[in-house]
Amino acid sequence: MTEPAPHPLAPFLQPARRAIHGALDRLPEPVAEFVLFGLKMAWSCLFGAAMLALMIATHLWWPKDAPIYRYDFLFVMAVLIQGIMLWARLETFKEMQVIFLYHVTGTVMEVFKTYIGSWIYPEAAWFHIAGVPLFTGFMYGAVGSFIARAIRVFDMRFSHYPRPWVTWVLAIAIYINFFSHHYIWDLRNLIFVASWAIFFRSFVFFRVDKRVHSMPFILAGTLTSFFLWLAENIGTFTHTWSYPGKGWHLVSIQKMGAWGLLLVISFVTVSLVFPPKAPEDEAISSYRLWFRQLFQRFSARFAKER
């Protein structure tokens, strides 16, 4: 039996892990766990963060006489980053399947939304489909990449997860409504209620370091939607895409709702490749017990500080 090939980044990642844990050991446990949570979240959204950094950098320093369009540069860099992550085993081929699926569904929606004028891409590009630069599909793929990587990095488990066919129907309804509401009734509010009812009992279990934490699935989605809303504001501020109107303005906070629905599609897409696993212990899988646990933890820490 052949031994697995050594990880190409092992000489760099192992010392970095030891240094991080060495530094965190000097901090109070709650602070250390919070910092480690932030580092793991940043590691999970590596691809999306790299794309946002490129959007900011090219907005600030892109030369007018560059031999390649800015959008095409972003597309080439997205492909390159994806290749490097696969080579470095920062992303698996199964995770790549998720990115590809979401890339396709996202690009189709982009073509439609730009056609009807929901938003525009103001710059030129060689690599495009019906005026939509090809790098945009990678921005949707970055969401799928984040979810897939976060599940692996945090060893996420899900209690009371709905039956798969129910989530598939919900995701299809959400996707169709993104198109159909321009011509017939907008069923968004009804879909919000259905999403809440379907996922209300579900809890996410995740491991930061040694301790397992839990959070309502809906709360996790809401927090993620907020950060996606922030990322969208970076996209519009850097003029990577823009909405109808004069000048830059903060994207409406109501767009969080659209991102929340897109997250449902993203998570269901990920679940096709990575079926959600149930936790070993579902003791904290109700809101009453969850709030009680939070209260006990904060009370214990407050008493310890006193």
N, C-alpha and C positions, 0 to 999 in steps of 0.2 A: 504493500500500500504506500503510495507516494505521499510525502509530506506536503502540506500546503505551502505555497510560495510565501516568503516573508512579505509583510506589509511594506510597501515602498516608502511610507512616511514614518515607519516605526522609529528610526533613529532620531526623529524630531518630536514626534508626538509623545513618546514615553517620558523623556526628560521634562517636556512641558507639563504633562499631567502631574509628575512628582513635584515640580516647582509650584504649581497651582495649589495642590493639596497641602504642601508645606506652608504656603502663605495663609491658606484658609484655616489651618489648625491653630493659628495665633489669634484668630478672631472668635468672638462669642458665637456659640452654635447657631442661634437664629440668624445672625448677620452672615455667617459663613454659608449657611444653606441658601439664603436669599441671593448672595453673590454667585454661588455655584448654579443656582437656577437660571440666573441671567446669562451666565456663560454658556450653559447648555442650550438655552433658547437661541442665542446668537449662533451657536454651532449648527443648530437645526435649520436656521434660515440662511445658511451660508450662501446658497445660490442667489436667493432673492436680494440679500444684502449686497452682494457683489454687483448685481445688475443696477440697484439703486445708486451705488457709489459711482458706477460708470455713467449713469444718467446725469448725476450732479457734476462730475468731472468734465464730461463733454459739453455740458451747458456752459460751464465757466470758462473753459480753455480751448474749445474747438475752433481751429483756424478757418477763416472764410474760404481760403484758397486750398483747402485740403483735397488731396486726389481722390478721396472716397467720401460719400455722404455719411453724415453722422448716424443715421438710422442703419445704414449698411454696416458701419463699424460696430454698432451695438449688436447686430445680428451675428457678425463674425465672432465677436468676443463671447456671445452667449454660447455658440457652438463650441468654441475653444474651452471655455470654462466647464461646460458639460463634459467634454472629452477628458479634461484633466481630472475632474471629480471621479469619473469612471475609472481612469487609469490608477488614481491614488486610492481607490476603493472607499472614497468618501460617500459614494452613492453606488447602489447595487443595480444590476440590470433589471431586477424586478421593480425597483423604484423608477428606473428609466421608463418602464412600460407605463407607469402612472403619469409621468410627465408627458409622454407622447399622447396618451389618451386625452389629457386635459388640454394639451397644446392644440389638438385638432378641434375639440369642441369650443375652445376659446377663440381660435382664429375664425371659425364659422360665424360666431356671434359678433366678432369685431367687424367682419365684412358687412354684415347686415346693419349693425348700429352706425357705422360710418356712412353707409349708403343712405340711411334715412336722416342723417345729420345729428345724431345724439351727441357725438363728439367728432373731432377731426384730428388728423396728423398733418401739421402745417408744413413739414419739410419734405424734400424729395428723397426718393430711394430707388435703387436698382432692383433690390430684392423685395418684391411686394406682391400681394394678391388683391386685385381690384382696389389699389390705392392703400391697402393696409400693409405696413412694413412687417416683414416676417419675424422681426425680433419680438413683436407683441405676443406671439404665441408662447414665447419663453416666459413672459411675465405671468401668464396664467399657469404655465408649468411650474413656475417658482412656488406658487401656492401649494400645488400638489406635492412638490419636492419637500416643502417645509412640513406638511402634515405627515408624509411618509417617514421622514427623518426623525421628527419629534416622537413618533410612536416608537421608533427603534431606540433613540437616545434616552428617552424617559421610561422605557419599558412599559408603555401605556396599556392598561386593561380597561374594559368597559362593562359595567354592570347594567342589567336590564336593557341591553341594546335591542332595538326593534328587530322584527323579522326582516331578513334581507329584502324580500320582495316588496315590503312596505316602503323601505327607503328608496328602492329603485323607482317605484311609482311616484314618490314624492319628488325625487330628483328630476325625473322626466317632466313632471308637471311644472316645476320651477323653470326648467330650461325652455319649455314651450311658451310659458307665459312671458319670458323675456322678449320673445318675438311677437306673440299674438296680441299683447296688450296695446300695441300700436294700431290695431285694426278692430278689435272687439273689446269686451270688458276686461279690465285689469283685475285679475284674481289674486293680487299680491296679499291683501289683508287676509283673505281666506287661507292662503298658503301659509302665512305667518302663524295663524291659529293652528293649522294642521301640523306644522313643524313643531310648535310648542307642545301640542298634545302627544305627538309621536315620541319626542325625545325628553319629555318632562321627567320621567322616572330614571333616565339614564345618568350614571355618574362615571366620571373619568378617574381612574386610579393611576398615579404616576410616581416614579421614584426619582428623587433628586440626588440623594446620596445613600444613606442607610435606611431612612424612614420612608414609608409609603404614604403619600398624601392623596386626598380625593377632592373632587370638585364637580358640581353639577355640569352636565354636558352643555346645557344652554348657557351657563355662565362662561364656560371656556370658549364657546363660540362667539359670545358677545365681546369678550375681551380681544379675541383674535380679530374680529371685525373692526374694532377700534383701531388697531395697529395697521390693518390694511387700509383704512380710511386715511391714516397719517401718511402711509406710503403713496396713496393716490394723490395727496396734496403735493408730495415731492415731485410726482410725475407732471402735474400741471404747472407747478412753480418753475420747473426746468424746461417748460414748453415742449416736453416730449409728446404730449397730446394736450388738447384744450377743448373746453366746452364753448358753445355759442355765447357770444357776449364780448364786451370790450375789456381788455386787460385781464390780469390775473386776479382771481378772488378765491377765497377759501371754499373748498367743495362743501356743499351742504352736509350737515351731520346726518341728514336723512339717508344719505348714500350708504351709511352703515347697514341699513336694512338690506340693500341690494347685495352688499358684501356678505352679509349673513346668509342670504339665500345661495349665493355663489359658493360659500363655504360648505353648505349642505351638499351641493353637487360635487365639490372637491372631495369631501370625506367619503361620499358614496363611491366615487371613482377610485379612491385609494382602497376602499374595502373590497373592490373587485379583485385586487391583487394581494392585499393583506387583510384577510377576514378578521374582524375585531375579536380579541380574546377576552374571555371572562376573567375576573380577578380570582385569586386563590381564596381570598377572604372578602365577602361582601358585607361585612359587619356595618360599615359606614356607607350605606347605599340608600338612605332616606334623608330628607331635608331636616327632619327633627333631630336625628342622630348627628347629622353633619354640623348643624349649628351648635349642638351640645359639645361636640368635640372641639370646635373652634373656641368656644367659651372656656372650656377646661384648659386648653393649651395656653390661651392668653392669660388666664387667671394664674396658672402655674408659673409662667414666665414673669408676671408682675410680682408675684409673691417672692420669687427667687431674687429679683432685682432689689426688693426692699430688704 
